[in-house]
Each structure stands twice: as C-alpha cells, then as structure tokens.
Amino acid sequence: MHRGTYGNADRTLRRRNVVPLPDQVSLLCRAIREKGRKEAGEILSRAREQADRILLEARENTQRDFEERVSQERQSAYQHAQQVVSAAELKAGKQVMVTRQALLREVFDKAEKRLSVLRNEPGYPNVLRLLAIHAVSSLPEEHCWIQVRKSDQDLFSQDMIMDLSKETGQTVALLPEPVDINGGCLAFSANKKILVDFSFDALLKRAEPRLKELMANIQK
C-alpha cells in the first residue's frame, strides 16, 4: 500500500492511506466472467425455450400420428368388416337360392306323387272331366278333339262326351289314338293346328313361376 502526502490548512503535511487502482487484468477477467454468466443464462434460456418447442412439436406430432393411425386402423377395420359382411351376404344369398331350389324341387316331387296317386282315386274321373271342360272352353272353334292316355279312354264314354259338348257349347269328339301323358288331357281344334295342354305335366310347369314367387315371398 502506498502512502501519500497532503497539505493541511496550516500548511503542515499529513499522510493518509491510498487504495491502489484495480489491476486491468482483474477487471477484464471480471467483465468476461459477468458477460459469460449473462450469455450462458441467455443461451440456457434459449435452449430451454427451444427444448420446450421441440417437446411441444413432438407431442403434437405424436398426437397427430396417433390420430392418423387410429383413423387408418378404423378405416381398415371398417373395410375388413364390410368385406366380411359382403362375403357373409353372398354366402347367405347362395344358401337361400340353393334352399329355394331344393324346396321347389320338393314341392314338385310331392305334387307329382300326389297326382300319380290321384289317378287311382275314385275322384279322378271328375277331375279329368273338369280339366276337359277347361281345355275345350279354351278353343275358339265349335268342333274340337279330346285326347287322353290309353288307361283313361274308357272314362270318356259317349254320355260323358255328350255332357262335355253341352257344358262347353262345342262339338267334342275323342281321338282314338292315346297320348303318352301322365294324366289329364289334351284338346285340339278341328284341324289339329291349335293345342291346349291340360296334362298333369303341363299344369305343374305352368304353376312353377307362381310357386317360385310364393317361395321368394316366404324367404323375405
């Protein structure tokens, strides 16, 4: 420490302590440290802000990716479900079609058996007479022919032929040649150019569209 000499009012000399000037290097180091702390704080603050932004963006991206993935998975699941439903509907439709065909065949088989039995029942002659009336009434001419299978020819006696003529207003005659049918009758115009088929096979065939319609309504 240096001591200085100063004058008093009475012009006498006295000494006092003098603080030395700070070392320039020390001041520079202090300034650097203070600046370093300030810059470090700013850098740290910016780093924290950047970290917060990165974290926020990461969360937003993660949420967006999650929502997109969920949406894609939902869409994929929906498409898969639609495919499963479509396949099931197609399979069910085919099964319904097969079932309808089987039922239709079963109905026809039963009808054929019933008609086959009917040919041997006491009421068959009356059924045959009614079929002949419908067949003859469908012809436009006044003269016509009736044709039946061989085993039914005896049922068309002269009296029955006369009754048919009276009931229909037509002149009815029985063709001597038998026809190969499973029951029922055929009616021809006088020149045999017009045929009205009331055989059992023809009746079943004409009933088929109606039976299909009925079965379709039952399935609904």
C-alpha positions in Angstrom: 0.0 0.0 0.0 1.3 3.4 -0.9 1.1 6.4 1.3 0.5 9.9 0.0 1.4 13.3 1.5 -1.2 16.1 1.5 -1.1 19.6 3.0 -3.3 20.8 5.8 -4.9 24.2 6.3 -2.0 25.2 8.4 0.3 24.1 5.6 1.6 21.2 7.6 1.9 17.8 6.0 0.0 14.7 6.9 -0.2 11.2 5.4 -3.3 9.0 4.5 -3.8 5.6 3.1 -4.4 5.4 -0.7 -6.3 2.4 -2.3 -4.3 1.1 -5.3 -6.0 1.1 -8.8 -7.5 -2.2 -9.7 -5.4 -4.3 -11.9 -6.5 -4.1 -15.5 -6.3 -7.8 -16.0 -8.5 -8.4 -13.0 -11.1 -6.0 -14.3 -11.0 -7.7 -17.7 -11.5 -11.2 -16.1 -14.4 -9.9 -14.1 -16.0 -8.4 -17.1 -15.5 -11.6 -19.0 -17.0 -13.6 -16.2 -20.0 -11.4 -15.9 -20.5 -11.4 -19.7 -20.0 -15.2 -19.7 -22.7 -15.6 -17.0 -25.1 -13.4 -18.9 -24.5 -15.1 -22.2 -24.7 -18.5 -20.5 -28.0 -17.5 -19.0 -29.3 -16.3 -22.3 -28.1 -19.5 -24.0 -29.6 -21.6 -21.3 -32.9 -19.7 -21.6 -32.9 -20.1 -25.4 -32.1 -23.7 -25.0 -34.9 -24.2 -22.6 -37.3 -22.4 -25.0 -36.1 -24.5 -27.9 -36.4 -27.6 -25.8 -40.0 -26.6 -24.9 -40.8 -26.0 -28.6 -39.3 -29.3 -29.6 -41.2 -31.1 -26.8 -44.5 -29.4 -27.8 -44.0 -30.2 -31.5 -43.1 -33.8 -30.6 -46.3 -34.1 -28.6 -48.4 -32.5 -31.4 -46.7 -34.8 -34.0 -47.2 -37.8 -31.7 -50.9 -36.9 -31.2 -51.4 -36.3 -34.9 -49.6 -39.5 -35.8 -51.7 -41.4 -33.3 -55.0 -39.9 -34.6 -54.0 -40.7 -38.2 -53.0 -44.2 -37.2 -56.3 -44.7 -35.3 -58.2 -43.3 -38.3 -56.4 -45.6 -40.6 -56.9 -48.6 -38.3 -60.6 -47.7 -38.0 -60.9 -47.4 -41.8 -59.1 -50.6 -42.3 -61.3 -52.3 -39.7 -64.4 -50.9 -41.3 -63.3 -52.1 -44.7 -62.5 -55.5 -43.3 -65.9 -55.6 -41.6 -67.6 -54.7 -44.9 -65.7 -57.4 -46.7 -66.8 -59.9 -44.0 -70.4 -58.7 -44.3 -70.4 -58.8 -48.1 -68.9 -62.3 -48.1 -71.5 -63.4 -45.5 -74.3 -61.9 -47.5 -73.1 -63.5 -50.7 -72.8 -66.9 -48.9 -76.2 -66.4 -47.4 -77.7 -65.4 -50.7 -76.3 -68.6 -52.3 -77.6 -70.7 -49.5 -81.1 -69.1 -49.8 -81.0 -69.8 -53.6 -80.0 -73.4 -53.0 -82.7 -73.8 -50.4 -85.3 -72.3 -52.6 -84.4 -74.7 -55.4 -84.5 -77.6 -53.0 -87.9 -76.6 -51.7 -89.2 -76.1 -55.2 -88.0 -79.5 -56.2 -89.5 -81.0 -53.1 -92.9 -79.3 -53.8 -92.9 -80.6 -57.4 -91.9 -84.1 -56.3 -94.8 -84.1 -53.8 -97.2 -82.7 -56.4 -96.1 -85.4 -58.9 -96.6 -88.1 -56.3 -100.0 -86.6 -55.3 -101.1 -86.5 -59.0 -99.8 -90.0 -59.5 -101.9 -91.2 -56.6 -104.9 -89.2 -57.8 -105.1 -91.2 -61.0 -106.0 -94.2 -58.9 -108.6 -92.5 -56.6 -112.3 -92.5 -57.1 -112.4 -88.8 -57.6 -110.1 -88.8 -60.6 -112.8 -89.2 -63.3 -114.5 -86.0 -62.1 -111.1 -84.2 -62.0 -110.5 -85.4 -65.6 -113.9 -84.1 -66.7 -113.2 -80.7 -65.2 -109.9 -80.5 -66.9 -111.5 -81.4 -70.2 -114.1 -78.7 -69.8 -111.4 -76.1 -69.2 -109.4 -77.3 -72.2 -112.3 -77.4 -74.6 -113.5 -74.0 -73.5 -110.1 -72.5 -74.3 -110.5 -73.4 -78.0 -112.1 -70.8 -80.4 -113.8 -73.3 -82.8 -117.1 -75.1 -82.4 -115.6 -78.5 -83.2 -112.7 -80.0 -81.2 -110.9 -83.2 -80.2 -110.1 -84.6 -76.8 -107.1 -86.9 -76.4 -106.1 -88.8 -73.3 -103.8 -91.6 -72.2 -104.8 -95.2 -73.0 -105.9 -96.1 -69.5 -108.2 -93.0 -69.4 -110.0 -93.6 -72.7 -112.7 -95.8 -71.1 -113.6 -92.8 -68.8 -114.8 -90.8 -71.9 -117.9 -92.7 -72.6 -120.5 -91.4 -75.1 -122.5 -90.0 -72.3 -119.5 -88.1 -71.0 -118.7 -86.8 -74.4 -122.3 -85.5 -74.8 -122.1 -83.8 -71.4 -118.9 -82.1 -72.4 -120.5 -80.8 -75.6 -123.5 -79.4 -73.6 -121.4 -77.8 -70.9 -119.0 -76.1 -73.4 -121.2 -75.5 -76.3 -118.7 -77.3 -78.5 -119.0 -80.4 -80.5 -116.5 -82.7 -78.8 -115.1 -85.9 -80.1 -112.5 -88.3 -78.6 -109.4 -89.1 -80.6 -108.9 -92.8 -80.9 -105.1 -92.6 -80.6 -104.0 -92.5 -77.0 -101.3 -90.0 -76.0 -98.3 -90.6 -73.7 -99.0 -88.3 -70.8 -99.1 -88.9 -67.0 -102.8 -87.8 -66.6 -105.1 -85.0 -67.6 -106.0 -84.4 -71.3 -105.2 -82.5 -74.5 -107.7 -80.6 -76.6 -107.2 -79.9 -80.3 -109.0 -77.7 -82.8 -110.9 -79.4 -85.6 -107.9 -79.1 -87.9 -105.5 -80.0 -85.0 -103.5 -76.8 -85.5 -104.3 -75.5 -82.1 -103.4 -77.4 -79.0 -104.5 -76.8 -75.4 -102.4 -78.9 -73.0 -104.1 -79.8 -69.7 -101.9 -82.7 -68.9 -100.5 -83.0 -65.4 -97.0 -82.2 -66.5 -98.2 -79.1 -68.3 -100.2 -78.0 -65.2 -97.2 -78.4 -63.0 -95.0 -76.5 -65.4 -97.4 -73.6 -65.6 -97.6 -73.5 -61.8 -93.8 -73.3 -61.4 -93.5 -69.4 -61.8 -96.2 -68.9 -59.2 -94.6 -71.4 -56.8 -91.2 -69.6 -57.2 -92.9 -66.3 -56.4 -94.6 -67.7 -53.3 -91.3 -69.2 -52.1 -89.5 -65.9 -52.7 -92.1 -64.1 -50.6 -91.7 -66.7 -47.8 -88.0 -66.2 -47.7 -88.5 -62.4 -47.2 
